[in-house]
């Protein structure tokens, strides 16, 4: 739920629930992704390695959760 809250703060009015195409569907652009990375690192006290910043890790909430878990 916190991830959805962060996404909605970055892109108000965008429907993220049930979507699995955040990057490929252009819901998130590069600047949005930079903001998302920063917010995730702050919120979850993690560091996301640059090699993990690939579209496949940011297509859905479940992908982002897997990434966060892998960085803990």
C-alpha positions as CSV (number, residue, x, y, z in Angstrom):
1,X,0.0,0.0,0.0
2,X,2.9,2.3,0.7
3,X,4.2,1.7,-2.8
4,X,0.9,2.7,-4.3
5,X,0.8,5.8,-2.1
6,X,4.3,6.8,-3.4
7,X,3.3,6.2,-7.0
8,X,0.2,8.3,-6.6
9,X,2.2,11.1,-5.1
10,X,4.5,11.0,-8.1
11,X,1.7,10.7,-10.7
12,X,-1.6,12.0,-9.2
13,X,-4.7,10.7,-11.0
14,X,-2.9,7.8,-12.6
15,X,-4.5,4.4,-12.1
16,X,-1.7,2.0,-11.0
17,X,-3.8,-0.7,-9.3
18,X,-4.0,-3.9,-11.4
19,X,-1.6,-2.6,-14.0
20,X,1.6,-4.5,-15.0
21,X,2.9,-2.0,-17.5
22,X,4.2,1.0,-15.5
23,X,7.2,1.4,-17.8
24,X,6.1,-0.2,-21.1
25,X,2.7,1.5,-20.9
26,X,4.5,4.8,-20.3
27,X,2.8,5.4,-16.9
28,X,6.2,6.2,-15.5
29,X,8.8,8.2,-17.5
30,X,12.5,8.5,-16.7
31,X,12.1,11.5,-14.3
32,X,9.3,9.7,-12.5
33,X,11.6,6.7,-12.1
34,X,14.3,8.7,-10.6
35,X,11.8,10.2,-8.1
36,X,10.4,6.7,-7.4
37,X,13.9,5.3,-6.7
38,X,14.7,8.0,-4.2
39,X,11.3,7.6,-2.5
40,X,11.7,3.8,-2.2
41,X,15.2,4.1,-0.9
42,X,14.1,6.6,1.8
43,X,10.9,4.9,2.8
44,X,12.3,1.3,3.0
45,X,15.8,2.2,4.1
46,X,17.4,0.4,1.2
47,X,19.9,1.1,-1.6
48,X,18.9,0.0,-5.0
49,X,22.0,-1.0,-7.1
50,X,22.2,0.7,-10.5
51,X,22.2,-2.7,-12.2
52,X,18.8,-3.4,-10.8
53,X,17.4,-0.2,-12.3
54,X,15.8,-2.0,-15.3
55,X,12.3,-1.8,-16.7
56,X,11.4,-5.3,-15.6
57,X,11.8,-4.3,-11.9
58,X,9.3,-1.4,-12.2
59,X,6.4,-2.7,-14.3
60,X,4.1,-3.5,-11.4
61,X,3.7,-3.1,-7.7
62,X,4.6,-6.8,-7.3
63,X,7.8,-6.2,-9.3
64,X,8.7,-3.3,-7.0
65,X,8.0,-5.4,-3.9
66,X,10.4,-8.1,-5.2
67,X,13.0,-5.5,-5.8
68,X,12.7,-4.0,-2.3
69,X,12.9,-7.5,-0.8
70,X,16.0,-8.3,-2.8
71,X,17.7,-5.1,-1.6
72,X,17.1,-5.7,2.1
